[in-house]
Amino acid sequence: MATYIFVTFAITAILGFPIWAVLSISSFVALTFANTTPLIVVVQRMFTAVDSFPLLAVPLFMVAGNLMETGGISRRLINFCNAVLGWLPGGLGMAAILTCMFFAAISGSGPATVAAIGGIMLPEMEKAGYDKCFAAALMAVAGAIGVIIPPSIPMVNFGVVGSVSIATLFAAGFGPGILVGLALMIVTFITAKKYGYGEAVKQKFSLANVGREFLKAFWALLMPVIILGGIYGGIFTPTEAAAVSVVYGFLVGLLIYRELPLKKIPSMFMAAGKSTAMVMMIIASASGFGWILTSARVPDAIATAMLGFSSSKIVILLLINILLLIVGCLLETTAAIIILTPIFLPIVTQLGVNPVHFGIIMVVNLAIGMSTPPLGVNLFVACGIAKISIEQITKAIIWLLIANIIALFVITYIPGISLFIPKIMGLA
């Protein structure tokens, strides 16, 4: 059965089938030719995978991200961040990164972060003298912070599959998200200093200006405080927090900033519905695919091989990181989490790795995959906004990816970066 599923997977993937179709067809072929399990069993597994209350957070966070983008919240966050960092070399680029970090605490989605912030920042960075390809690459990589700093849709998926507390995963995402943001800021500072990006629009630091922009962005900045404070204060669950973020974004955009056009709301729901349908198809098909792998004892074979190669936690984590970086280039984030979590989680827990820490390692790894070709969804969003090709953005993204990978290995081998906040809050 394992042979059938891997051969079919390779053929359909090479032919360019959508990932949900690759997984579904592979599962069907494996069961049909192996003739050991009724097909209805896999269908039941697929239904059970999506019949989950925590997964309701996925469409809600997507709607919330659209509301932030359209209701004026993202623009006010950008103005505030630019007031704080705009006086530094590369200040506009660093302001874009900081804005992505704030927006990450609202949307939970990498592509949504790139679209919301990049749509405003890319034209401004180009006017300020930034190379268009570098600016687009920066937005693609910084947008991935949207799934590291909570709330995070991939963290919800990992929590569901690995039976790990989603609230604890959310708490663990702050340290790594800030570290990745700082790493990207260092690269942006050095690059801007070298090429003179943004010198023409560099502004003097003004505490009064920071105060003015803070007041304008107050309601936008309050949103993550309400959402995350409500989760950790025990007021509502992460799924309920997603619903609160939708209501809050709607009210702020409509009644306070008064920039949310009511006529666009149906199209927002339609866009979120289409994206959610695709995500759920991937989750369902990946769940069936993963169940077949487990039935064929593939995870056991992989675990035995890895532990036979080395019993060192350092070496095993290095191998897993390398594999995840490769997988992130080729496989959609949701599918990768659903398939690989049941394989790797038992291995690392056997070696004494905290499941929450490993969840963060997986999410950061696959976040890098969002901005690496050929499947990097953030790249396609950024290229669409900047109107450049994948080849052009790929050349400009190298140093940013290196910074991300360095941050990944620091996060991997210093668990305290992920577990410090959960331990303070009594969650880990």
N, C-alpha and C positions, 0 to 999 in steps of 0.2 A: 504493500500500500504506500509506503514511503517513497519507493521508486516511482510509482505512477504519479504521485502528487508533485514531486520535484521536477520530473520531466515535463509534465503539463504546465507547471508554473513557469519554467524557463521558456517554453515555446510560446505561450500566450503573452508573456512579458515582452519577448523579443518582437512579436508581431504588433505590439503597441496597444493591447487591450487596456481599458481602464482597470485600475487596481482591484475594484470590487469584482469585476468580471474575471480577472485573473484568478482571484482567490476562490470564487464560486465554481468556475469551470474546473479548476484543479481538484477541488473537493468532490465534485460530481464524478469526474473521470476516475479518481482513486477508488471511490466507493463502488462504482459500477463494475470496474474490472477486477477489483479485489473480491467483491461479492461476499463480504463478511459482515456487513452492517446494513440494515435497512436505511434507505435515504431519509425516511421520515425522522430518524433520530437526529440527523444533522439539521434538518429544518426546525425541529424543536429547540436545539441548541442555539440556532440563529435567533429565534424569537425570544428566548430567555435572555440573550445577551443585550437586546435593546429594550426589554421590558424592565427598565430600571429607573427609579425615581431620581437618583443623582444625575443621570444623563439628561434630564429635563433642563439642567443648567446650560447645556450647549446652545440650543436655539435662543434662550433668554439672553445669554451674554452676547450673542451675535446681534440681536436686536438692540441691546444696550450700546454696543459699539457704533452701530449706525446712527443711533440717536445722538451720541456724543459728537460724531463727525458733522451731522447736519444742523444740530442745535446751537452751534457756536462755542461749545465747550472746548474742543480741541484748539481752536484759534486763540482763546484766552490763556490756555496752558502754554502755548508757544510764546506768546507775548511776555508772560511772567518769566519763563525760563530764559528768554533772550535778555531780559532786564538783569537777571542774575549773572549770566555768563557771557553776554555779548561783548564785554570789554576785553576779553582774553583773545590771543591769537587762535583762530579757529573757533571763536566763540559762538558763531551762528550754528556751526556743525555740532558743537557740544550742547548747545541749547536744544537742537533737534533730538539728540540722544537723551537728554534729561526729560524732554517732553514725552518721548517714547516710554520712559520709565514711569512717569506719572500716568500716562494713558494705559500702560500695562496693568495698573492697579484698578482699571475700570473695565477693560474690554475682554481680556482673557484669550485674545486671538492675535497671532502674528500678522497675517495678511490684513486684518482690520486695522491694526496699528500702523502698518506701512501706508495703507490707503488714506487713513484719517490725517496722519501727520505729514506724510510725503506729499500729498496733494497740495498742501500749503507751503511746506518748507522747500521742496525742490525748486520751484520757480524763484523763490527768494534767494536761495543759495547760488543759483546760476547768475542772478543779477549782481550778487556780491562778489562774483569773480571765481567761484568754485568751479572746478572741472565738472562738467555734467555727469560724466561716468562715475567719478569718485562720489559725488553727492548721491547719486542713485544707489551705488553700492553701500554707502553709509546707511541710507534709509532701509535698505533690505536687511542688513545685518542687525541694525538697532531695533528694527521691528520685531525681530525674534525675541527680544526681551519681553514682548507681550505675553509669551507663554511661560516665562520663568518667574517674573514677579506676579504674585497672585492678584486676582483670581486667574486660573489657568485651565483651559479646556483639556490639554493633555494630562494635567495633574488629576483632573476628575476621572479621565479614562484609566490612568494608572491605579488610582485609588479603588475604582470599581473592580478592575481585573485582579489586582494584587491583594484585595481586602485590607487596604491601608487607609488610615484616617485621612480624609480629604482636608479637613481643617488643619491637621498637623503638617501635611504636605504644603498647604498654603503658607503656613508660618515659616516653614523651612526654605521657601523660595526667595525671601527678601535678601538674605546675605549674598547668595549666588547672583541674583539679578543685579544688585548694586555693584558687585565685583566685575561682572561682564560689562556693565555700563562704564565703569571707571577705565577698564582696559581699552574700550573703544574710544573714550575721550583722550587717552594718552596718544593713541595713534592719530587721531584727528588733530590734536595740538601740534604734534611733530610734523605732520604732513602740511598743515596750514602754514606753519612757521617756515618750512622749506620752500613752498611755492607761493607764499603770500596770499593765500586764499582769505577773502573777507576783510582785507586791510582797508578797502575803500569805504566800508560801512561800519567799521569798528567804532563803538560808542564808548564814551566815558562812563565809568560806574557811578551811579547815583542812587543813594539809599532812598531818596524821595521817590524816584521812578520805580524802584523795586516795590515800595509800599503801595504806590498807585496801581501797579499791575497786579499786586497780590489781592487788593480789594476787588479789582475787576474779575479776577479768577477765583475768588473765594468760594463760590458755590461749586465750581468745578473741582477745586482742591478738597472740598468737604466730602465729595462723593466717595472716594476710597476709604475715608475715615468712617463714614456711616456703614459702608458695606463690610469692611474687614472688622471694624469694631463690633458690629452686630454679630458676626460669626464667632469671634473669640469671646464676646461677652455672653454668649449662650442665648442671644435673643432670637436668632434664626439660623437655619442650616445653610451650607453653601448654595444649595439649590434655591432655597427661599431668598437668599441674598441676591441671586441673579434676577429674581422677579422684582425685588426692591430696587435694583439698579435700573431696570426698565422704567418703573414708575417714576423714580427720581429724575432720570435723564429726560423723560417726557415733560415733567412739570417744570424743570429748570429751563429746558429749551423753549417751552411754550409760554410760560408765565413770567419768568425772571429775565432771561436773555431775549425772549420774543423773536427768535430767529428760526424756529422750527416750523416749516410750512406743513400744514395739515394734509395737503394734497399728496405729499411724499410718503406719508405713513403707510398706505397700502403697499407701495413698492418696496418699502423696507421690510415689511412682513413677508412679502413674496421672495425677496432675496434671501432672507434668513431661512425661510421654509425650504428653498432649493438647496442651500448650503447644508442645512440640517439633514435633509433627505439623503444627500450624498454621504455625509458623515455616518449616518445610521446604516446605510447600505454597506459601508466599509466595515463598521463595527460588527454587523451581523455576519458578513462573509468571512471576516478575519476570525471570528469566534468559532465558526464551523471548521475553518482551516486549522486553527489551533487545536481544536478537539481531536481532529484526525491525527495530527502530529503526536499528540499525547497518547492516543490509542495505539499508535505504531511505536510508541516508546522512544521517539526521536529525542525529546528533552533528556531522557535518562542517558541515552548514548552520547549526547553532546556534553552533558555534565561529567560523565565518566571519562571522556576524552580530555576535557579541560583539566579536571583534577588529576588525571594521569600524567598530563604534561607538566603540571606544577601544582603544588599545594600552597604556594605563596599567595597571600591576598593581594600583594602589590602586582604580581605578574598577572593573576587572573583578571584584576580590574583593568590592567593595561590592555589585555587581549579583548575584553568586552568593550572597552572604549574604542579601540581600533575598528572592531566589527560594527559597532553602532555608528561610527562616523561614515563607514562605507554604506551601511544600510540606509542611513539618512539621506544619502545621495540618490538612492534608487527606490525607496519605499515611502509611501505617505505616512505621516507621523502617527495617526490613529491606528493604522494597520500594523505598524512596527510595534507599538505598545501592546496591542492585543495579542500579537503572535509571540513576541520575544519575552514579555514579562513572565509568563509561566515557565519559560526555559531558564532564564537567568536568575530570577529571584531566589529559587531554592538553592542555587549554587552559592550565591554571595551570602545568604543568611547562614549557610553551613560554615562559611568562613568568618562569621562574626560581624558582617556588615549590617548596619541598621537598615531595615526596609525603607524607611523614610529617606535616609541619605541616598540609597540606591535609586529611589524614585526621582530624586533631584538630578542625579547623574544621568539617568535616562532622558529626562526632559531637556536638560542643557545640551546633551549630545544631539538629540533629534531637533532641537531648536537651531543648531548649527546647520543641520540638513535642510532647513527651510531656506537657506541662502546659499546652497551649493547646487550646481547643475548636476544632472539634467532635470531633476524633479523639484528644485527649490521654488516653492510657490511664491515666496517673498520676492525672488528675483523677477518673476513674471509681472507681479504687481508694480514693482519699482520701474521696470523697463517700460511698462505700459504708460506710466505717468510721465517718465522722462523722454519717451519716444526714442529709445535706443535699443540695440540688439543685445541678446544674451552674450555674444562674444565680446562686445564692448564692456559690459558691466563685469564680466568674469575677470578681465585683466586688471580692473581697478579694485577688486575685492580681496586680493591675496593677503595683504598685510592686516586687514581687518579680520579675516578668518584666522590668521596666525595668532592674533591677540585673543580671539575667542577660544582657540584650542588651548593656549597657555592657561587661560582662566579655567577652562574645563578640568585640566589636570590638577590645578591648585584645589579646586572644589572636590575632586575625586579623592585626593590624598590628605586633605585637611577636613575631616568630617565636621569639625566645630563650626565651619562657615555655614553649613546647612542646619546643624542641630542646636546652635547657640540660642536662637530665639525660641524654638519649641521647648527647650529645657527651662528657660526663664519663665515661660508661660505654663510650665507643668504639663506639657503635651507629649514630651518624649523622655 
